[in-house]
Amino acid sequence: MPNTVKVAEAKTHLSELLVRVEQGEAFVITRGNLPVARLVPLDEVERRRRLIATIKAERSRYRLGSTTMDELIAWKHEGHRY
């Protein structure tokens, strides 16, 4: 779970926060009690982007092209005896 830091504290201690982020910590910056930003190491962001790209590529491999209504009806009744 990331640490929570208020905006004023983040502004005051930004250099210290960046050192801790470089060491692998993550922070959620809040305005009042509402989260407004996340401060995370760049390698984590890049890792997430690569993972999302991999998932999208994998999903696109299994997409069906346009399917006709006749094909859908045939699949629905496949294996039926009547």
Secondary structure as GFF3:
##gff-version 3
##sequence-region A 1 82
A	DSSP	beta_strand	3	6	.	.	.	ID=ss1
A	DSSP	alpha_helix	7	12	.	.	.	ID=ss2
A	DSSP	alpha_helix	14	22	.	.	.	ID=ss3
A	DSSP	beta_strand	27	31	.	.	.	ID=ss4
A	DSSP	beta_strand	34	39	.	.	.	ID=ss5
A	DSSP	alpha_helix	42	61	.	.	.	ID=ss6
A	DSSP	alpha_helix	69	76	.	.	.	ID=ss7
###
